[in-house]
Amino acid sequence: MLRFRANWYCTRDIDRPDWELRESGWRIQVQGDTPLEVNISFPVAPEDYAAFTPGLTAHRAVNAIAAVCDAPPGIRTTADLPQIIAQLG
């Protein structure tokens, strides 16, 4: 089984201690016979996030436009669309 969860947030001041929200970056966990955890952080001061992060946040939504336009009318979820990956070329 594969499970993907993305947490987008404006503040870590929430009443959900089980979410383990971090200052920045990504955490990838693989659970199974050979468990793995990869942590990627951004070495940028919090006051510089506004200048640094726009290129990181919009890419998935922008790259999904073609798939959403090609989909039948109605509400679609990520399960209904192809995998959204960068178009490099």
C-alpha positions in Angstrom: 0.0 0.0 0.0 1.2 3.5 -0.8 -0.1 6.5 1.1 0.7 10.2 0.3 -0.1 13.1 2.6 0.8 16.7 2.0 0.4 19.2 4.9 0.2 22.8 3.7 -0.1 25.2 6.6 0.2 28.9 7.5 1.0 28.3 11.2 2.2 25.5 13.3 0.1 26.8 16.2 -2.7 24.2 16.0 -4.2 21.7 18.4 -2.9 18.6 16.6 0.3 17.4 18.3 0.2 14.2 16.2 0.8 16.1 13.0 4.5 16.8 13.8 4.6 20.0 11.6 8.1 21.3 11.0 9.6 24.7 10.3 10.2 23.9 6.7 11.1 21.1 4.3 9.9 17.7 3.5 9.9 14.4 5.3 9.6 11.1 3.4 9.0 7.9 5.4 9.0 4.4 4.1 7.5 1.8 6.4 8.1 -1.9 5.6 10.7 -4.6 5.7 13.4 -1.9 5.1 12.2 1.3 6.8 13.6 4.6 5.6 13.2 8.2 6.7 14.5 11.1 4.6 14.4 14.7 5.9 15.0 17.6 3.6 15.2 21.1 5.1 15.7 24.5 3.5 18.6 26.4 4.9 16.8 29.7 4.7 15.9 32.1 7.5 12.2 32.2 8.3 12.1 35.9 7.4 13.4 35.0 3.9 10.7 32.4 3.1 8.5 34.9 1.2 11.2 35.4 -1.3 12.4 31.8 -1.4 9.3 29.6 -1.4 7.0 30.8 -4.3 8.8 28.6 -6.7 8.2 25.6 -4.5 4.6 26.0 -3.8 2.8 26.6 -7.1 4.5 24.0 -9.3 2.2 21.1 -8.5 -1.0 23.2 -9.0 0.4 24.7 -12.3 1.4 21.3 -13.6 -2.0 19.9 -12.9 -3.8 22.4 -15.1 -3.6 20.2 -18.3 -4.9 17.1 -16.5 -7.8 19.0 -14.9 -8.8 20.6 -18.3 -8.6 17.1 -19.9 -10.8 15.5 -17.2 -14.5 15.0 -17.5 -16.7 17.7 -15.9 -17.2 17.5 -12.2 -15.2 17.4 -9.0 -11.9 15.5 -9.3 -9.5 14.3 -6.7 -5.8 13.3 -7.0 -7.0 9.7 -7.4 -8.9 10.6 -10.6 -5.9 12.4 -12.2 -2.6 11.1 -13.5 0.5 11.6 -11.4 1.4 15.3 -11.4 5.1 15.7 -12.3 7.2 18.5 -13.6 7.2 19.1 -17.3 10.9 19.6 -18.1 11.0 20.6 -21.7 
